[in-house]
Amino acid sequence: MSIKKLAGQTIWYGVPSIAARFLGYILNFSLIFLYKPANTADITQIYAIFPFLNILFTYGLETSYFRFSNHIEKHTLYSTLSNSIFISTILLTGILLICHGPLVEFTEMQDHPEFLTYMAAIVFLDTLSALPFAKLRQEERPKRYAFIKIIGIFLNVMIVIWYLGFCPAIAKENPDSFLLLGYREEIGIAYYLIGNVVGAAFTLLLLIPQLKTVKLRIDKKVWTEVMIYSMPLIIVGLGGMINDMLSRLVYQHVSPLPVLEAKHELGVFAANYRLAVLITIFIQMFRLAAEPFFFKQAKNQNAPETYARVMLFFVIACSVMFLSVSLYLDVFQKIMMLKYPDYGEGIHIVPILALGGVFLGVYYNLSIWYKLTNKNWYGAGITLAGAVITIVLNIFWIPKHSYTGSAWATLICYLFMMVCSYVLGQKFYPIPYNVKRIVMYVAVAIFLSIASRYFNLQTEMLWLRLAFSTFLFGVFFGVVYIFDRKNFTFLPVVGKYFK
């Protein structure tokens, strides 16, 4: 697969990711028009728990599938891993349901215990879909992948919009309307999770062709080899989720504020955190295409040079995403404050989190060295060290600086992980990254973001702020054009403009 093909597949894999995030934005912003910050805290906690469960339930088998599909017979590998994940999913879901009561107490979700039941159903369905989606990626079928993802997302969103957006008004006008089928007012915000359950179930149905190819057998030798490779990836995944989600999980437990005030701050924190996920969207869509690409390229003699070029493109793209968020904060803030002004009070943390996202993306790109050299325990060690930093800084900084301290903890953690991975990677699997150019682009993006905020403090005219921010955006593209226009001639669609 060439870099040009990688870019094309990144776009295809990104279509459902962008659709999910865009529609997610609509849903999330609709919540800020329907509910006060404190009322969204429980939903925030549920979606902070999801990634941890996804890591435990899939235990690194997606990455392992790509890693071993090059030298183990694909049908044997796919059937072995699919049967393994099916058995473990049933067992783990049963444990979740048995421990429902203690989990309600731990998460302080006595007002909405049913949220945890919906959560178990969603994780069950998503886990069974994981390997079929990995199979589509390994077979380089991004269009089929995108189609199934988008259909599931669309159904999810339509259910939420219908039951939260339209049914309340219909119920007031005509309580006996047939349009209210399945609607109960007391369910309320739980429809957010119900929509997710239905979307995940329909997605699994669309993956039946991939599920039908599974044979009911487990090759013990293959399973053992894969498990030895996968175990460190569980630690890597859990550590990564601690770094990403811990702040929202522990916020109410660490904050010295009364319960309602802590819930209010958590709602504000979560709403602003979502604005920084633009970079996370790109990281996700890139990883979906890049992971199988990196493993296939490993056999080529010029693989390190290819990885270095990919990294340069990746950093430029991440810098553009960072500027897209940080230069137009005023617009995002005004939208968030349309119904409840409280949501806008945390807007200052968005650039901090977005820059942390850039560092995280670079770390993911660097992490290929330990996956290719079977040194996954090094990756686990880096991630665990980052998790310790995250835990310690959140415990000390949330009580003193609320969510601002948590945002800085996220940035420092990802910076540490990025630097560690680069140093170790150059020792075990040297890749000729253009470090000076990469640092230059990130530094320019940070400088332009600071310049924008300084200018915005000097004027109250929104149009002038936006004009200056757009000018700064143009400056960044000018810098890229001057230094790297030749590299962009290899890309699809836009490449012809750089020749």
Sequence and secondary structure as in RCSB ss.txt:
>XXXX:A:sequence
MSIKKLAGQTIWYGVPSIAARFLGYILNFSLIFLYKPANTADITQIYAIFPFLNILFTYGLETSYFRFSNHIEKH
TLYSTLSNSIFISTILLTGILLICHGPLVEFTEMQDHPEFLTYMAAIVFLDTLSALPFAKLRQEERPKRYAFIKI
IGIFLNVMIVIWYLGFCPAIAKENPDSFLLLGYREEIGIAYYLIGNVVGAAFTLLLLIPQLKTVKLRIDKKVWTE
VMIYSMPLIIVGLGGMINDMLSRLVYQHVSPLPVLEAKHELGVFAANYRLAVLITIFIQMFRLAAEPFFFKQAKN
QNAPETYARVMLFFVIACSVMFLSVSLYLDVFQKIMMLKYPDYGEGIHIVPILALGGVFLGVYYNLSIWYKLTNK
NWYGAGITLAGAVITIVLNIFWIPKHSYTGSAWATLICYLFMMVCSYVLGQKFYPIPYNVKRIVMYVAVAIFLSI
ASRYFNLQTEMLWLRLAFSTFLFGVFFGVVYIFDRKNFTFLPVVGKYFK
>XXXX:A:secstr
  HHHHHHHHHHHHHHHHHHHHHHHHHHHHHHHHS GGGGHHHHHHHHHHHHHHHHHHTTHHHHHHHHTTTS HH
HHHHHHHHHHHHHHHHHHHHHHHTHHHHHHHTT TT THHHHHHHHHHHHHHHHHHHHHHHHHTT HHHHHHHHH
HHHHHHHHHHIIIIIIHHHHHHH TT GGGTT  GGGGGGHHHHHHHHHHHHHHHHTHHHHTT  S   HHHHHH
HHHHHHHHHHHHHHHHHHHHHHHHHHHHH  S HHHHHHHHHHHHHHHHHTHHHHHHHHHHHHHHHHHHHHHTTS
TTHHHHHHHHHHHHHHHHHHHHHHHHTTHHHHHHHHTTT GGGGGGGGGHHHHHHHHHHHHHHHHHTHHHHHTT 
HHHHHHHHHHHHHHHHHHHHHHHHHHHHHHHHHHHHHHHHHHHHHHHHHHHHHS     HHHHHHHHHHHHHHHH
HHHHHHHH   HHHHHHHHHHHHHHHHHHHHHHHTTGGGGSTTTGGGG 
